[in-house]
Amino acid sequence: MIEVINNKIISIDENANMTVIEDKDLQTLVNNMKEIIGDTVLDDKSITTEPIYDYIIEKIYIMPDYVKWNTVSFKDKPKQKLLRALNKFIYDKISRRTK
């Protein structure tokens, strides 16, 4: 399980051991997404996404200033889709790092 606790990304294993994920880029992504969608809830069960939302998340990860260019606020449904894409991106990124 992955959680955001005190603005840090934390990995929690099956024995409840916590490990801080020391990835400045992922932390920046999570902080930027808070500006767009508000609270970010990480959930590995919501991994089904649409390609356009995956693309937006990847752009924000690669270019953190992308969020500052966005002057359009997202409605609730697109925010939910962005949150799912964020979850997928973080879990994919972390699982590739551990393998």
N, C-alpha and C positions, 0 to 999 in steps of 0.2 A: 504494500500500500504506500502511496505517496501523499503527503500532506504538506500544506504550507502553514508553518507555525512560526510566529514572530517574524514574519517576512523572510523566512528561510525555507527552502525546499528540503523536506525530511523524508527519507525512506524508512519505512517500518517493516521489519521482517515478521515471519510467523511467530517468533518468540518475543515480540514486542521490543526488540532492540532497535534503537533509533540511530540513523546515520545521516548526517548533514550532507547534502549533495553540493559539493563545492564547484559549481559551474556558474560563473558570472553571467554568461550569455543566457542560460536558462532562467536565472534569477531576474535578469533584465526583461526577458520575455514575459514572465509572470507579472512583474510590476507594470509593464506596459498594458497587458491585458486587463489589469485591474482598472486602468484608466478608461478602457473601452467598455467592459462588461460589468464592472463592479467586483463583487466578491467572486473569487475563483475557487471552485470546488473541484478538486481532482478526484476522479473516479475512474478506475480501470475498466468498469463495465460499460461505459458509454463511448465506445471506440468507433462506431459506425459514423462515417462523415461523408460530406460531399467535397469533391475536388476543389471547388472555388474557396471553401473555407480553409482547407489544408494549405492552399496557396497563400492566403492572407496571413495565416500563422507563420508560415515559412518566411514570408517577406518581413514580417515584424521581427522574427528571430535574426535574419540576416542584416536587416537595416532597422535598428531600434528607433531611429528618428522617423520612421514611417508613420508611427502613431501621431506624431506632431503635425503631419501633413493632412491627416484625416479631419475634416471639419464636419463630416456628416455623422450624426449619432445613429446607432443601430437600434432597431426595435427589438422587442423581446424575443421573437422567434429566431432572427439572425444571431442574437447574442447567445442563445442556447446552442446554435450550430457552431458558433465560434468556440464556445466552451468545450464542446465535444472534440473539435479539431485540436484545441490546445491540449486536452487530455491525451489524445492519440499521439500528438507530437512528443510530449514529455515522456510518455511511457515507451514509445519507440526509441527515443534518444537514450533513455536510461537503460533499456534492455540491450541495446547494441553495445553500450559501454561495458556492461557486465559480462558479455559473452566473449 
